[in-house]
Amino acid sequence: MKQSIGDFTQDELRDVIKPAFRVKQIWQWMYHKYAIDFSHMKNLPKELATFLEERYTICPLEIVTAQESVDGSIKYLFRLDDGHTIEAVLLLMRDEQYHQDGTLKHHKRYTICLSSQVGCKVGCAFCLTAKGGFVRNLTPSEIVYQVLMIKKINAIDANRRVNIVYMGMGEPLDNLDNVAKAIKILSDPDGMSISASRQTISTSGLSAKIAKLGSMQLGVNLAISLHAVDDALREKLMPINKAYNIESIIHAVKDFPINERKRVMFEYLVIKDINDDIASAKKLLKLLDGIKAKVNLIYFNPYDGTLFQRPSKKSMESFQEYLTKRGLLCTIRESKGLDISAACGQLREQYLE
């Protein structure tokens, strides 16, 4: 099977494609004009196009199906070249806004939620992705082309920036080398030019890998899927806590380099009668003392077969109010896609059934 040319940085391609300016032309076709066939690259010499066609493919995935929510969110199921499937989600964070005279004031603002693995090793009790187990890591091109295909399908111009969150299927830090390469490719000014400061890695808390990510100096944002304030509960929800407990995560976060204008995000999935009480809020406040943190409270998104329940709006607001009044920045994430298969792994599970 031929390798996708999307797996390579410009520097790597310059080692095999001469003269060097041809690499930039190829990238412009791929990442600015969304070309998925070398024959469409009209300003390349025929010999070069033939060489590329013989050695590489371009797009390593195709859309199987998509579900659109009334709130504008769209969930995509992609099929990879080996037949496995992954999910990605386009989230409409802000619609177009206009001045009174009818001229455009703000463009639509999007966030794209990406997968980094087929399946997942972490095995969180609340996550449907864990049901299918772990299959394999995604390649850099399989990560990058989730973004490119979503932008292409929705006619989002190459120069229109989007935010990227690595929090779909899989644990990004368990596939760190390929995720890091995808970050570099996505942020390259000659490519999609999505700055690393617009990209966030969400991790279940692989402490050693958090340290390694920090040493790479990529400039990405960090989000920790915490979900509990003590090891006993976290081990029930997230078995990986046995290897990477809360203390080790907090220690790694304190050493992580962040932009002075940014904060480390702590994602807290709120589950009714499990972790939605004020006693948990008190423990969380103490746990994050001394960290430039932001807490993002997330409603549990129910799916068929789960025993967990969605918390009430009142308990969410009480939790938020307790933290905010004591100086900890805390938001409630607006639920997206409740009318579609929005939970991680849900659309893939339906397809496999």
C-alpha positions in Angstrom: 0.0 0.0 0.0 1.3 3.4 -1.0 1.9 6.0 1.7 0.0 9.3 1.8 2.1 12.3 0.9 0.2 14.0 3.8 2.4 12.1 6.2 5.4 14.3 5.4 6.5 17.7 6.4 7.9 20.1 3.8 11.4 19.5 5.0 11.0 15.7 4.5 9.6 16.1 1.0 12.4 18.4 0.0 14.8 15.5 0.5 13.0 13.5 -2.3 11.5 16.2 -4.5 13.7 18.6 -6.5 13.7 21.5 -7.0 12.5 22.5 -3.6 10.0 25.1 -4.8 7.9 22.2 -6.2 7.2 21.1 -2.6 5.5 24.4 -1.9 3.4 24.1 -5.0 2.3 20.6 -4.0 1.4 21.8 -0.6 -0.6 24.7 -2.0 -2.6 22.3 -4.1 -3.2 20.0 -1.2 -3.9 22.4 1.7 -5.1 25.5 -0.1 -7.0 24.1 -3.1 -7.9 20.8 -1.4 -6.7 18.7 -4.4 -6.9 14.9 -3.7 -5.4 13.8 -7.1 -2.0 14.6 -8.4 -3.4 15.0 -12.0 -5.2 18.1 -10.7 -1.9 19.8 -9.9 -1.7 21.6 -13.3 1.5 23.6 -12.8 3.6 20.5 -12.0 5.7 18.9 -14.8 4.1 15.7 -16.1 7.2 13.7 -15.0 6.8 14.9 -11.4 3.1 14.2 -11.4 3.8 10.7 -12.6 6.6 10.2 -10.0 4.2 11.3 -7.3 1.3 9.1 -8.6 3.6 6.0 -8.6 4.9 6.6 -5.1 2.2 8.2 -3.0 -1.5 8.6 -2.5 -3.0 11.9 -1.1 -6.2 11.5 0.9 -6.1 8.4 3.2 -9.8 8.5 4.2 -13.3 8.8 2.9 -16.6 9.9 4.4 -19.0 7.0 5.2 -21.8 9.0 6.7 -22.5 12.3 8.5 -25.2 13.4 11.0 -26.1 17.1 11.4 -27.6 18.5 14.5 -30.2 21.3 14.8 -27.4 23.4 16.5 -25.2 23.2 13.4 -22.8 20.5 14.6 -21.9 17.8 12.2 -20.5 14.4 13.1 -18.6 12.5 10.4 -17.7 8.8 10.2 -14.6 8.3 8.0 -13.4 5.0 6.5 -9.6 4.5 6.4 -7.7 2.7 3.6 -7.6 -0.5 5.7 -11.4 -0.4 6.3 -11.4 0.8 9.9 -13.5 3.7 10.8 -13.0 6.8 13.0 -15.1 9.9 13.9 -14.6 13.6 13.8 -17.0 16.5 14.7 -17.4 20.0 13.2 -18.7 22.2 16.0 -20.3 25.6 15.1 -19.2 27.8 17.9 -20.6 31.1 16.6 -22.8 31.8 13.6 -22.3 34.6 11.2 -23.0 38.1 12.6 -24.0 41.1 10.5 -24.0 44.9 11.0 -27.3 46.8 10.8 -26.5 47.7 7.2 -26.3 44.1 6.2 -22.5 43.8 5.9 -20.7 40.9 7.5 -19.4 41.6 11.0 -18.1 38.2 12.0 -17.6 35.0 10.1 -18.7 31.6 11.5 -16.4 30.2 14.1 -15.7 26.5 14.1 -13.9 23.9 16.3 -13.0 20.6 14.8 -12.8 17.6 17.2 -10.3 15.0 15.9 -9.6 11.4 16.5 -6.0 10.2 17.1 -6.5 6.4 17.2 -8.8 3.7 16.0 -10.4 2.7 19.3 -8.7 3.5 22.6 -6.6 1.7 25.3 -7.7 3.9 28.2 -11.1 2.2 28.8 -13.0 5.0 30.6 -16.3 3.7 32.0 -18.4 6.5 30.6 -17.0 6.3 27.0 -18.4 4.2 24.2 -15.1 4.2 22.2 -13.7 1.8 24.8 -16.3 -0.8 23.9 -14.5 -1.7 20.7 -11.0 -1.8 22.3 -7.9 -0.5 20.7 -7.0 -1.2 17.1 -4.1 1.0 16.0 -2.7 4.5 16.0 -3.6 7.0 13.2 -0.9 8.2 10.9 -0.2 12.0 10.6 -2.1 12.2 7.3 -5.1 10.4 8.8 -5.2 13.0 11.5 -4.6 16.0 9.2 -7.1 14.9 6.6 -9.9 14.8 9.0 -9.5 18.6 9.1 -9.0 19.0 5.4 -11.9 16.9 4.3 -14.3 18.7 6.8 -13.1 22.1 5.5 -13.5 20.9 1.9 -17.0 19.4 2.3 -18.2 22.6 4.1 -16.6 25.0 1.7 -14.5 26.6 4.5 -11.8 28.6 2.8 -8.2 27.6 3.3 -7.5 31.0 4.9 -10.4 30.7 7.3 -8.9 29.6 10.7 -10.5 26.9 12.8 -9.8 25.6 16.3 -8.6 22.1 16.7 -9.2 19.8 19.7 -7.6 16.3 19.9 -10.4 14.8 21.9 -12.2 12.4 19.6 -11.6 8.7 19.6 -8.3 7.7 21.2 -5.7 9.1 23.7 -3.6 11.6 21.8 -0.6 11.2 24.1 -0.6 7.5 23.4 0.1 8.4 19.8 2.3 11.4 20.6 4.8 11.2 17.8 2.2 11.1 15.0 0.0 13.7 16.8 3.0 16.0 17.1 3.8 15.7 13.4 0.2 16.4 12.6 0.3 19.6 14.7 3.4 20.7 12.8 1.8 20.0 9.4 -1.4 21.7 10.3 0.4 24.8 11.7 2.8 25.2 8.7 2.2 28.7 7.2 2.4 27.1 3.7 -0.3 24.6 4.6 -3.5 25.2 6.5 -1.7 27.6 8.8 -3.7 26.7 11.9 -1.5 28.0 14.7 -0.5 25.7 17.5 -2.1 28.2 19.8 -5.4 27.2 18.2 -4.8 23.5 18.8 -5.5 21.7 22.1 -4.5 18.3 23.2 -7.0 16.7 25.6 -5.5 13.8 27.6 -6.7 11.4 30.2 -3.6 12.2 32.1 -0.5 10.2 30.9 1.9 12.1 33.3 5.1 11.0 31.6 3.8 11.9 28.2 2.6 15.3 29.4 6.2 16.0 30.4 7.4 14.8 27.0 4.9 17.0 25.2 6.1 19.9 27.2 9.7 19.3 26.2 8.7 19.4 22.5 7.8 23.1 22.8 5.0 22.8 20.2 3.1 25.7 21.7 -0.2 23.8 21.9 -2.8 24.1 24.7 -3.3 21.4 27.2 -6.6 20.0 28.5 -6.8 17.4 31.3 -9.7 15.0 31.4 -9.9 14.9 35.2 -13.6 14.0 35.9 -13.0 13.1 39.6 -11.3 14.7 42.6 -9.9 11.6 44.4 -8.2 8.5 43.2 -10.8 6.1 44.4 -13.6 7.5 42.2 -11.2 8.3 39.3 -10.0 4.7 39.2 -13.6 3.5 38.8 -14.3 6.0 36.0 -10.9 5.9 34.4 -8.8 2.7 35.1 -5.7 4.5 33.7 -5.6 6.3 37.1 -4.0 3.2 38.6 -0.9 4.0 36.4 -1.2 7.8 36.4 -2.8 9.0 39.6 -4.1 12.5 40.2 -1.0 13.6 42.2 1.3 12.7 39.2 -1.0 14.6 36.8 -1.0 17.7 38.9 2.8 17.6 39.2 3.2 17.2 35.4 0.8 20.1 34.8 2.7 22.4 37.1 5.8 21.9 35.0 4.1 22.2 31.6 5.0 25.3 29.6 2.0 27.4 28.8 1.6 30.8 27.1 1.2 33.5 29.7 -2.2 34.4 28.2 -3.4 30.8 28.4 -4.6 28.5 31.1 -4.5 24.7 31.5 -8.0 23.4 30.9 -9.4 20.8 33.3 -12.3 19.0 31.8 -14.8 17.7 34.4 -17.5 15.4 33.1 -20.4 15.8 35.5 -22.4 12.7 36.1 -25.6 12.8 38.2 -25.1 11.6 41.8 -21.5 10.6 41.1 -19.4 13.7 41.1 -21.9 16.6 41.0 -22.0 17.6 44.7 -20.5 20.6 46.4 -18.1 18.4 48.4 -16.5 17.5 45.1 -16.3 21.2 44.1 -14.5 21.9 47.4 -11.9 19.2 46.7 -11.4 20.4 43.2 -10.8 23.9 44.3 -8.1 22.7 46.7 -6.6 20.3 44.1 -6.0 23.1 41.6 -4.7 25.6 44.0 -1.5 27.2 42.6 -2.3 26.2 39.0 -3.3 28.8 36.3 -6.4 26.7 35.5 -9.8 26.8 33.9 -12.4 24.2 34.7 -14.8 23.2 32.0 -17.9 21.4 33.3 -19.3 19.0 30.8 -22.8 17.5 30.9 -22.6 13.7 30.6 -24.0 12.8 27.1 -26.2 9.7 27.5 -26.1 6.8 25.1 -28.0 3.5 24.9 -26.8 1.0 27.5 -25.1 3.4 29.9 -26.0 3.4 33.6 -24.8 7.0 34.0 -27.2 9.9 34.0 -27.1 13.5 32.8 -26.9 15.9 35.8 -29.5 18.6 36.4 -28.9 22.2 35.3 -29.3 23.2 38.9 -26.4 21.0 40.1 -24.2 22.2 37.3 -24.8 25.8 38.1 -24.3 25.3 41.8 -21.0 23.6 41.1 -19.9 26.4 38.8 -21.0 29.1 41.2 -19.0 27.6 44.1 -15.8 27.6 42.1 -16.3 31.0 40.5 -17.1 32.8 43.7 -13.7 31.5 45.1 -11.7 32.7 42.2 -11.4 29.6 40.0 -12.4 30.3 36.4 -15.1 27.9 35.5 -17.5 27.5 32.5 -20.2 25.1 31.6 -19.7 23.6 28.2 -22.8 24.1 26.0 -24.0 20.6 25.0 -23.8 20.0 21.3 -25.4 17.4 19.1 -27.8 16.0 21.6 -30.2 15.0 18.8 -27.5 13.0 16.9 -25.0 10.3 17.8 -22.8 12.8 19.6 -21.1 10.7 22.3 -17.6 9.6 21.4 -17.7 6.3 19.5 -21.5 6.3 19.2 -21.8 6.8 15.4 -19.0 4.3 14.8 -20.8 1.7 17.0 -24.0 2.2 15.1 -22.2 1.6 11.8 -20.5 -1.6 13.1 -23.7 -3.1 14.4 
